[in-house]
Amino acid sequence: MEKFQVLGYRNFNKKADGTPLTVITVFSECTPADNSRGVFGMRATEFFLPDEKVGTLTPECVGQEFIPEFGFNGFGKPRLADFSFKPWKA
């Protein structure tokens, strides 16, 4: 299973309508599938938080393990539904 460690997050407002958003940036090791495509090392990934979780992150989450839980949007595409944190263990 892929493990994500939190690098940081940012809160901002969407330019179009001012809607508040939060993006969390995490990193993980490249998988064997990545390696087969010539990608090695670490990979950074950004997740947009669900609307009800926007603005809830604190600096204490940086460095923690990020555990995403996925659901599906109205079009059947996966989306981040919820998440949790736990202390990072390499």
N, C-alpha and C positions, 0 to 999 in steps of 0.2 A: 504494500500500500504506500502511496506517495505521502511524504511528510512535508508540510509547509511550515516555515518559520517566518514570523512577521518582521518585515524590514521597516515598515512605517505605514502611515495613513494620511489622508488629507480630506478635509471638509471644504466644500465649495458650493456655489450656486450655478445652476445651468444657465447659460447666457440667454437662451431663447425665452424662458419664462420665469427665471429666478428660483426654480425648484431646488431645495437643498439636496445635496448628494454627498456620500462618503465613499471613497475608494480606499481599499486596503491593499498594500503591496506585500507580497510574500515571495520567498524563494524556496526552491526545491532542487534536488539533484536531477540531472537529466536521466531519463529512463533508457533501457536497452533499445527501445524503439527509436528514441532520439539519436542514440549512438549509431544506429544503422543508417541514419540519414546524415551522418557526419557532424552531429551536434554533441558536444561534450562539456562537462563541467556543471555549472549551476544555471538555473533558469528563473527569471523573475516573472511573476504572474500578478495581474491586478484583478480584483473582484469588486464590483459595485455592490454595496450592502443593500439588503431589502429596505423598502421605504420606512418600515417601523423601527429599523435599527440605525437609521441615519443619525449621526451626531452622538452616538453612544460610546464610542471608543475613547480610551484614555491612554496616556503615555505608558502605563504599566503593561499594556498588551504587546508592546514592541519587544521582540526577542522570544515571545511565547510561541508555542505550537498552535497553529490555526487549523481547526477541524471543520471543514465546510460540510453542510448538508444541502443536497440539491433537491429541487422539485421541478415542476414543469410550468411554463407560462401558458397563456391561453392558446398559443399556436403550437403547443407540443414541444417547444424547445426547452432544454434544461436551463435552470436559473438557480442562483444561490437563494435558498429558502430560509436558512438559519445557519448558525455557526456557534462554535464554542472555542475556548482556549484551555490549554493546560501547560504546565511548565515544560520547557524544551529539554529533551534528552537526546543527545546525538547518537 
